[in-house]
Every structure is written in C-alpha cells, then in structure tokens.
Amino acid sequence: MTLRNYLILCAAGSVLTVLALLLSPGLGEAIEGALIAFLSANAT
C-alpha cells in the first residue's frame, strides 16, 4: 500500500466516523462509550 492510498484510507475513515457520530445517535453513543471505557482503562 502506498503512502497516498494509506492517507486517503485514513481520511475516509475519519470522515465516516465523524458522520456516524453526528448523524446516528445510537452508533455515536456506542462509539463514545467504547472510547470512554478504553481511556478510563488505560489511564494511569
């Protein structure tokens, strides 16, 4: 995979994640809950 394709893939994933958080309340809450659980489990 070239650097250009990798950057396009990362940008597309970021945009899709942001749209999911904004437009789908249930999915947004699930992602938010997973992020909070991850961060609280790894807090030092």
Secondary structure, DSSP 8 states (H G I E B T S, - for coil): --HHHHHHHHHHHHHHHHHHHHH-HHHHHHHHHHHHHHHHHS--
